[in-house]
Amino acid sequence: MRDRLEVYNRQTAPLIDYYSAKGKLRSVDGMAEIGEVTRQIEGVLAEF
């Protein structure tokens, strides 16, 4: 777990700032009900 978090912080987390700065970051509430998550993802994909 510790190694996975280290990799996330080093490789994945910086992408949040990168795509946010470009106005391309979209968030989805993964803790919502499955149907709601699906609707949110569909909404994000519809933007493209």
Buried (B, 14 or more C-beta within 10 A) or exposed (E): EEEEEEEEEEEEEEEEEEEEEEEEEBEBEEEEEEEEBEEBEEEEEEEE
